[in-house]
Amino acid sequence: MKTPSTRMLTMPFAVPAYWTPEQAVAVVELLDGLRELIWDHYGPQLLDEIRDDRQPRPLDKSDPPLDDPPF
């Protein structure tokens, strides 16, 4: 049994190149349904997160001024 320290935290995922068009449509419909459920449940929180992520970050006082060359 793997311990938490040796267990992978993420799993790689690849889209198979052998799906039929019907299978690809089924997956897209599943993802659309999942997106809708997530937005219905978390919509206001998601909008807050998106808004926060798009806010300009204040400059750190230790950063050089933007008009100074880097060398």
C-alpha positions in Angstrom: 0.0 0.0 0.0 1.3 3.4 -0.9 1.7 6.0 1.9 0.5 9.6 1.4 4.1 10.7 0.8 4.6 8.3 -2.0 1.2 8.5 -3.6 0.9 10.6 -6.7 -0.9 13.9 -6.0 -2.0 14.3 -9.7 -2.7 11.8 -12.4 -1.7 12.4 -16.0 -4.6 12.4 -18.4 -4.6 12.0 -22.2 -7.5 12.1 -24.6 -7.5 8.8 -26.5 -7.0 9.3 -30.2 -9.2 6.4 -31.1 -12.6 7.7 -29.8 -15.4 7.7 -32.3 -17.1 11.1 -33.0 -20.1 9.8 -31.0 -17.8 9.0 -28.0 -16.2 12.4 -28.2 -19.6 14.1 -28.3 -20.7 12.0 -25.2 -17.6 13.2 -23.3 -18.2 16.8 -24.3 -21.8 16.5 -23.1 -20.7 15.0 -19.8 -18.2 17.9 -19.3 -20.9 20.5 -20.2 -23.3 18.9 -17.7 -20.6 18.9 -15.0 -19.7 22.6 -15.7 -23.4 23.5 -15.4 -23.7 21.6 -12.1 -20.6 23.3 -10.7 -21.7 26.8 -11.8 -25.2 26.2 -10.3 -23.7 25.3 -7.0 -20.6 27.5 -6.8 -21.4 30.4 -9.2 -21.1 33.3 -6.8 -17.9 31.9 -5.3 -16.4 31.2 -8.7 -17.1 34.8 -9.8 -15.4 36.1 -6.7 -12.4 33.9 -7.4 -12.2 35.0 -11.0 -12.6 38.7 -10.0 -9.8 38.3 -7.4 -7.5 36.5 -9.9 -7.9 39.4 -12.4 -7.1 42.2 -10.0 -3.7 43.7 -10.5 -1.3 42.7 -7.8 0.4 45.6 -5.8 4.1 46.0 -6.5 6.5 44.7 -3.9 8.6 47.6 -2.6 11.7 45.5 -3.2 10.9 45.2 -6.9 12.9 47.6 -9.1 11.0 50.4 -10.8 9.4 49.3 -14.2 11.5 51.9 -16.1 14.9 50.7 -14.8 16.7 48.3 -17.1 17.3 44.8 -15.6 21.1 45.2 -15.8 
